[in-house]
Amino acid sequence: MSLKRTLKAKIEETRPRVQRLLKEYGTVKIDDITIEQSLGGARDIPCLVSDISYLDPHEGIRFRGKTIPETMAALPKAHGSVYPTVEAFWYFLLTGEIPSEENVQDVLYDFKGRANVPYYVFDVIRALPKGTHPMVMLSSAVLAMQRDSKFARYYNSPRFNKTDAWEYMYEDGSDLVARLPEIAAFIYRYHYKNCDIITTNPELDLGANFAHMMGIAPPYDDVSRMYFIVHADHESGNVSAHTTHLVASALSDAYYAYSAGLNGLAGPLHGLASQEVLRWIMGFQKKLNGEEPNKDNVSRALWDTLNAGQVVPGYGHAVLRVTDSRYVALREFCLNTPGLRDDPLFKLASILYETAPGVLTEHGRTKNPWPNVDAQSGIIQAYFGVREYDFYTVLFAVGRAMGTMANITWDRALSYPLERPKSVTLDLLEKWAQSGGRK
Ligand code: CMX
């Protein structure tokens, strides 16, 4: 069965569950909200629903119920590789089913038909002034493609009805996922490689084609597959996923929604942390001036950062209370890759892993002193030659498109309404505080 038909069957199976919950159990209480949560960025308030992935604070991410190692083991692999194709993962993320080899071939074929990036996207990137951040290039490129949104066209047609709207969101989402690798590689070669663009090779799977367009030899194809899969989703409350969901809840199409999500991903407390980690590490290496890094000088540098009122990038998390399982997956890749495990940057990242949690605990502010994905991701990219760290969030974004697009497709399928949380005033909070709660 093709991906779209399997997805349709899953949607039809799931709709009655949502309707039953709303009709029969709609008034059942599932939480109380404290003043701390209202003022504290809505931590832990269960007001979003997504089956695409779930984040346990003490275990880490599960995609469709599977941990990262279980996901990697279960999915069909790319030809000659131990890593799954991104296409297999996309099928799994959307449907929750492990695709057969034939299903994966269907997605590969489907993506080839969708991957043509409209010429005007490259014109938009070229028109931006020199010095523009690569995330602005990406967000502008995504927004420019809104012109051809199938969802927007459907919405404006007399045929529009809510029940079928997911199909058009799925179409836009699939187009976006299939096109992003070429746009990202274009940005890289245009911005850092003197406009020396490498054209796409449609014979390759998405990860291998991305490596080809970047001009980087294997095993960078595996790095890309792994990287995009690991970054795809982190349940739906994180800034990029939540923003995309919020904007799409106004029936804005996938291009409007993901461009907005990308602007959130570009924040230093979120996806930009991957560039900030490398900037911190390279700055520290420079200051060492040839001295070997060790726990003492790393510890001093961490205190310098904290005493300057800055955050240690790559450490801490709004939900996790242990080392991020994405960090573990990337670290294992480093340990299993000859050359990489002896790389000076990797060694330095390992010293940071031994040192930063203790320093952050002593500092006493963060609820989670352990590393997140961004503490390790740039180390791998730098080893394979991508040392231009302000490009790293673009790589994150290629992966994150899968989670966000799967989510907004399902949002439309299950007719989730316009998102509109209630805001209150400080006066009201003070009144409720004095009377022991909202009466
Ligand atoms: N370095 C220094 N201080 C930190 C810290 C860090 N790595 N992580 C948290 N803190 C501080 C917070 O700034 C906050 O300080 P104040 O009390 O002065 O406001 C305090 O510890 C409590 O924060 P928290 O509840 O532990 O963490 P939050 O949920 O508020 O924030 C996060 C989470 C990720 C923004 C934060 O840990 C951070 O800034 N980390 C560094 C940036 C980073 O790596 N971001 C990437 C996250 C993963 C991703 O989205 O890609």
Boltz pocket constraint, residues with backbone or C-beta under 6 A from the ligand:
constraints:
  - pocket:
      binder: B
      contacts: [[A, 238], [A, 268], [A, 269], [A, 270], [A, 271], [A, 273], [A, 306], [A, 310], [A, 311], [A, 312], [A, 313], [A, 314], [A, 315], [A, 316], [A, 317], [A, 318], [A, 319], [A, 360], [A, 365], [A, 366], [A, 367], [A, 368], [A, 372], [A, 373], [A, 374]]
      max_distance: 6.0
